């Protein structure tokens, strides 16, 4: 049995036409918006209503799951010292429910999760969502879209993040998984939203 493919994309840097072209190339049938706030003052064409209409015209479904999978949760219990705690989010009922909905939809559609940040190594869609998703559903193949001709696997994201913190080399006291988990924890701390209020 072929594994299901779950794609992600950051719309920054793409015109609406380029964005649609990329989705069509990878036969995406459903875009899942994982932004906590599905609006942008810089890229108004990606505001919820605008992107939803654009996708519909191209026969691509749209669903908003930012309340379940977003990086800025409204639930204050998911913060530690006013900073979003990715571990708490990943264990929350809402997050697990969002992942389950995506997994169910993968039976019907090729899915692409959409956020704003172009590089997945700088975005919660790979550091939080797909990193957790593959642990729950290891049969899923995760691919991050950089351009119409460039895809990156979650495993390659692992190596990139480990390299950022000089954890890619073998270590006498830490195995690969320990070094990988440490790298993700460090990355989370750098990109997590801080609610200073």
C-alpha positions in Angstrom: 0.0 0.0 0.0 1.4 3.4 -1.0 1.8 5.9 1.9 -0.5 8.9 2.0 1.2 12.2 1.1 0.7 15.3 3.2 2.1 18.5 1.8 2.8 21.9 3.4 3.4 25.3 1.8 4.1 28.8 2.9 2.5 31.3 0.6 5.1 34.1 1.2 6.9 34.9 -2.0 4.2 33.4 -4.3 1.8 35.3 -6.4 -1.8 33.9 -6.3 -1.3 32.4 -9.8 2.0 30.8 -8.8 0.4 29.4 -5.7 -2.5 27.8 -7.7 0.0 26.5 -10.3 2.0 24.7 -7.6 -1.1 23.2 -6.0 -2.2 21.9 -9.3 1.2 20.4 -10.1 1.0 18.3 -6.9 -2.7 17.4 -7.5 -3.8 19.1 -4.3 -7.5 18.7 -3.7 -7.8 20.3 -0.3 -5.9 23.2 1.4 -5.9 23.2 5.2 -5.2 26.7 6.5 -3.3 26.3 9.8 -2.8 30.0 10.5 -4.3 31.1 13.9 -5.4 34.4 12.2 -6.3 33.7 8.5 -5.6 37.2 7.4 -2.6 39.2 6.2 -2.1 43.0 5.8 0.8 42.4 3.4 -0.7 39.6 1.3 -4.5 40.4 1.2 -5.0 37.9 -1.6 -4.3 35.2 1.1 -7.0 36.5 3.5 -9.5 33.7 4.2 -12.3 34.8 1.9 -10.0 35.7 -1.0 -7.9 32.5 -1.0 -11.1 30.4 -0.4 -12.7 31.9 -3.5 -9.5 31.6 -5.6 -9.2 27.9 -4.6 -12.9 27.2 -5.3 -12.6 28.6 -8.8 -9.8 26.1 -9.4 -11.8 23.2 -7.9 -9.7 23.0 -4.8 -11.4 22.7 -1.4 -10.4 24.9 1.6 -10.8 24.3 5.3 -9.7 26.5 8.2 -8.1 24.6 11.1 -6.2 27.4 12.7 -8.2 27.1 15.9 -7.0 23.5 16.3 -3.5 23.6 14.8 -2.5 27.3 14.9 0.6 28.6 16.6 -1.2 31.2 18.6 -3.9 29.4 20.6 -6.6 31.3 22.5 -6.4 28.7 25.4 -4.0 30.3 27.9 -3.3 27.0 29.5 -1.2 26.2 26.4 1.3 28.9 27.3 4.2 28.7 29.7 5.5 32.0 31.0 3.5 33.8 28.3 5.2 31.8 25.6 3.4 29.2 23.5 4.3 25.7 24.6 4.4 23.4 21.6 4.4 20.2 23.8 1.2 21.3 25.5 -0.4 22.1 22.2 0.6 18.8 20.7 -1.0 16.9 23.6 -4.2 19.0 23.6 -7.5 17.6 22.5 -8.0 20.3 19.9 -4.7 19.6 18.2 -5.2 15.8 18.2 -8.6 16.4 16.8 -7.2 18.6 14.0 -4.6 15.9 13.1 -7.3 13.2 13.1 -9.4 15.3 10.7 -6.5 15.7 8.3 -5.7 12.0 8.5 -9.3 11.1 7.6 -9.4 13.6 4.7 -6.2 12.0 3.3 -8.3 9.1 2.4 -10.2 11.3 -0.1 -7.8 14.1 -1.1 -4.2 15.1 -1.5 -3.9 17.7 1.2 -1.6 20.7 1.6 -1.3 22.6 4.9 -0.9 26.3 4.3 0.8 28.9 6.5 2.6 32.2 5.7 6.3 31.4 6.4 8.0 30.2 3.3 10.7 28.1 4.9 9.2 25.2 6.9 12.2 25.2 9.2 11.0 28.6 10.5 7.3 27.6 10.8 5.2 25.8 13.3 3.7 23.7 10.4 6.9 21.6 10.4 8.3 22.2 13.9 5.0 21.4 15.6 2.4 20.0 13.3 4.1 17.6 10.9 6.7 16.6 13.5 3.9 15.5 15.7 1.7 14.2 12.9 4.3 11.6 11.8 4.6 10.2 15.3 0.8 9.6 15.4 0.5 8.5 11.7 4.0 7.1 10.7 2.6 5.8 7.5 2.2 9.3 6.1 4.8 10.7 3.8 5.3 14.4 4.6 6.6 16.8 1.9 7.2 20.5 2.2 6.8 22.6 -0.9 9.5 25.2 -1.6 8.7 25.9 -5.2 7.1 24.3 -8.2 10.1 22.1 -8.6 11.5 21.7 -5.1 10.1 19.5 -2.3 11.7 18.8 1.0 11.0 15.7 3.2 10.5 16.0 7.0 13.6 13.9 7.4 15.6 16.5 5.6 14.0 19.1 7.9 15.4 17.0 10.8 18.9 17.3 9.5 18.6 21.0 8.8 17.4 21.8 12.2 20.0 19.5 13.9 22.6 21.3 11.9 21.4 24.7 13.1 22.3 23.6 16.7 25.4 21.5 15.8 23.6 18.3 16.7 23.9 16.5 13.4 27.2 14.7 14.3 27.2 11.4 16.2 27.6 11.9 20.0 28.9 9.4 22.6 26.1 10.2 25.1 23.2 11.0 22.8 21.6 8.9 20.1 20.1 10.2 16.9 16.5 10.6 18.3 17.7 12.4 21.4 19.7 14.8 19.4 16.8 15.3 17.0 14.4 16.0 19.8 16.8 18.4 21.4 17.1 20.3 18.1 13.3 20.5 17.7 13.0 21.8 21.3 15.6 24.5 20.7 13.8 25.5 17.4 10.5 25.6 19.2 11.9 28.1 21.7 13.1 30.3 18.9 9.9 30.5 16.8 7.2 30.1 19.5 4.8 33.1 19.8 5.2 35.2 22.9 2.2 36.9 24.4 3.8 39.8 26.2 0.4 41.0 27.4 
